[in-house]
Amino acid sequence: MDKIFLDTNFFMRLLEGQLKDERKKLDKYQCYVSTLSIHITMYVHKLSVPHPTLRSFLKYFGVLPLSRQTSLMSLEGPTSDYEDNLQLTAAAENGINIFITLDKELLKLKQFQSVKIISPSQL
């Protein structure tokens, strides 16, 4: 079974109830987000804790930590956006096969190490 990492932009859209067709397609995969995605979601939406809806939503996803090594490697690239590098590096370090994003710049990469970068419509 493929392991899929959801970039923050895609994860937030799912949480907002958008992209329902894409959400159904995820059922056949092991899906992951990073702790950074949860932090960004809480910050952008100005959510407070406890947050039962987000907690319930996260039952469907593995949550990947960000290590010191991930942080240091992300300073080297592959992009000029540190947040994107953190997400890509965390995915690669954890054996993720597919990285789903709505970010057009990341989609241009097509691959980072062994991780294929795709849009939700390519699922």
C-alpha positions as CSV (number, residue, x, y, z in Angstrom):
1,M,0.0,0.0,0.0
2,D,1.4,3.4,-1.0
3,K,2.1,5.9,1.8
4,I,0.9,9.4,0.9
5,F,2.0,12.7,2.5
6,L,-0.5,15.5,2.4
7,D,1.1,19.0,2.0
8,T,-0.4,21.6,4.3
9,N,-2.4,23.3,1.6
10,F,-4.1,20.1,0.6
11,F,-4.7,19.0,4.3
12,M,-6.3,22.3,5.1
13,R,-8.7,22.1,2.1
14,L,-9.7,18.6,3.3
15,L,-10.3,19.9,6.8
16,E,-12.4,22.7,5.4
17,G,-14.7,20.2,3.7
18,Q,-13.4,20.9,0.2
19,L,-12.1,18.4,-2.3
20,K,-14.6,15.7,-1.3
21,D,-13.9,13.5,-4.3
22,E,-10.2,13.5,-3.6
23,R,-10.9,12.7,0.1
24,K,-12.7,9.5,-1.0
25,K,-9.7,8.5,-3.1
26,L,-7.4,8.6,0.0
27,D,-9.2,5.8,1.7
28,K,-7.1,3.2,-0.1
29,Y,-3.8,4.7,1.1
30,Q,-1.9,5.2,4.3
31,C,-2.0,9.0,4.7
32,Y,0.4,11.2,6.7
33,V,0.8,14.9,7.7
34,S,3.6,16.5,9.6
35,T,3.4,18.2,13.0
36,L,4.1,21.4,11.1
37,S,0.9,21.0,9.1
38,I,-1.1,20.8,12.3
39,H,0.6,23.9,13.6
40,I,0.1,25.9,10.4
41,T,-3.6,24.9,10.3
42,M,-4.1,25.9,13.9
43,Y,-2.4,29.3,13.3
44,V,-4.0,30.1,10.0
45,H,-7.5,29.3,11.2
46,K,-6.9,30.8,14.6
47,L,-8.1,27.6,16.3
48,S,-7.7,27.0,20.0
49,V,-7.3,23.9,22.0
50,P,-8.8,21.6,22.8
51,H,-10.2,21.2,19.2
52,P,-12.3,18.0,19.0
53,T,-13.0,18.4,15.3
54,L,-9.3,18.5,14.3
55,R,-8.5,15.8,16.8
56,S,-11.2,13.5,15.3
57,F,-10.0,14.4,11.7
58,L,-6.5,13.4,12.6
59,K,-7.6,9.8,13.5
60,Y,-7.4,9.1,9.7
61,F,-3.7,10.3,9.4
62,G,-0.4,9.4,10.7
63,V,1.5,12.3,12.1
64,L,5.2,12.6,11.3
65,P,7.6,14.4,13.6
66,L,10.2,16.9,12.5
67,S,13.6,16.0,13.8
68,R,16.8,18.1,14.2
69,Q,18.2,16.2,11.2
70,T,15.1,17.1,9.1
71,S,15.5,20.7,10.1
72,L,19.2,20.8,9.1
73,M,18.7,19.0,5.8
74,S,15.9,21.3,4.9
75,L,18.3,24.3,5.1
76,E,20.0,22.8,2.0
77,G,16.9,22.7,-0.3
78,P,15.6,21.4,-2.6
79,T,13.6,24.7,-2.9
80,S,14.1,28.2,-1.5
81,D,11.1,27.7,0.7
82,Y,12.1,26.3,4.1
83,E,8.6,25.1,5.0
84,D,8.3,23.2,1.7
85,N,11.7,21.6,2.4
86,L,10.7,20.5,5.8
87,Q,7.6,18.8,4.5
88,L,9.5,17.1,1.6
89,T,12.4,16.0,3.8
90,A,10.1,14.6,6.5
91,A,8.2,12.6,3.7
92,A,11.4,11.2,2.3
93,E,12.9,10.3,5.7
94,N,9.7,8.3,6.5
95,G,9.5,6.2,3.4
96,I,6.6,8.1,1.8
97,N,5.9,7.2,-1.8
98,I,3.7,10.1,-2.9
99,F,3.5,13.8,-1.8
100,I,0.2,15.5,-2.7
101,T,0.2,19.3,-3.0
102,L,-1.6,22.2,-4.6
103,D,1.6,24.2,-4.8
104,K,2.4,24.8,-8.4
105,E,6.1,25.3,-7.7
106,L,6.4,22.0,-5.9
107,L,4.5,20.2,-8.7
108,K,7.2,21.4,-11.1
109,L,9.8,19.3,-9.1
110,K,7.9,16.1,-9.9
111,Q,10.1,14.2,-7.5
112,F,12.2,14.6,-4.4
113,Q,14.6,11.8,-3.6
114,S,12.2,8.7,-3.8
115,V,9.0,10.7,-3.3
116,K,6.8,11.4,-6.3
117,I,5.1,14.9,-6.1
118,I,1.6,15.0,-7.6
119,S,-1.6,17.1,-7.5
120,P,-4.8,15.7,-6.0
121,S,-6.2,15.2,-9.5
122,Q,-3.4,12.8,-10.3
123,L,-4.4,10.3,-7.6
